[in-house]
């Protein structure tokens, strides 16, 4: 079994260019405002419209969770690169 490769579902990519006004208008709590907030807006709208029925917004939730995972992988890779640069500078 090979590991390390993750298929990215279209629409689940983290974005740094967020519409801050739309996030504010959607009343996304500050703690949840990150590179996946654009997906959370739609997910929360679906949740409210379906009275938080877990079966109704499953696809949106999956996309949001995948986005958060992809954002995590980006942060890990950035830290690895940062550590390589620090190691090269200390040599």
N, C-alpha and C positions, 0 to 999 in steps of 0.2 A: 504494500500500500504506500503510495507516494503522498506526501503531505505538503503543506505550504502553499498550495494553490487554491484560490477561492474564486468561485464564479460570482461575478457581480451582476445582480439583476438590474436591468435598466430602470432608472429612477431612484436607485438607492445610493447614489454617489453623494458623499458629503460635499457641501458647497461652502466656500468661505464668503461668497458674495450673497449675503442674506438680505431680504427686504425687511429691514428693522421696523419699519412702520407697520407692516402686515403682522409681524410677530407681536408687536405691542398691541395692535388692534385685536388680535386673537387671544390676548391676555395669557400668553405663555409665561409661566413663572421664570424669573431671571435664572434660576438654577438649571432650567431646561433649555436655555437659549444657547445653542451650539451650532455646529455645521450641519445638523440634521433638523433644525427647527422648521425648515420649509416643508418637511414631511409631517412633522408633528401637528402642524396647523390643520391639515386635512384629516389626520387620524382623530384628533380631538373633536373636529366637527362631526365626523362619522359617529364617534362615540356618543356625543350629545344627542344626535338625531335618532339613534337606536337605543337610547336609554342604557348605554353601556353594556349592551348585549355582546358577550365575547365572540359569538358566532358570526356577527354581522360585519365586523371590521377586520377580519382575520388577515386579509391581503395587505391592507394598509399597515397593520401592526407588524407584519413580517417585513415589509419594505423599511419601516422605521427601525426595527431591530437590526436589520442587515446594514443599514446606513450607520448606526451606532458602532457596530462591529468593524465596519470598514474604516470609520474614523479612528477607532482604537488601533487598528493595524497601521494607519498612517502615523499616529503618534509614536508607536513602538519603533517604526522604521526611522522616524526623525531622530529619536533618542539614540538609536544604533549609529546613525551617521554622525551625530554630535559627539558620541564617545570615540568614534574613529578619528575625528578631527582633533579632539583633545589628546588622544594617544599619540598622534603624529606630531603634534606641537611639543609634547613633553620629551620626545626622542632627541 
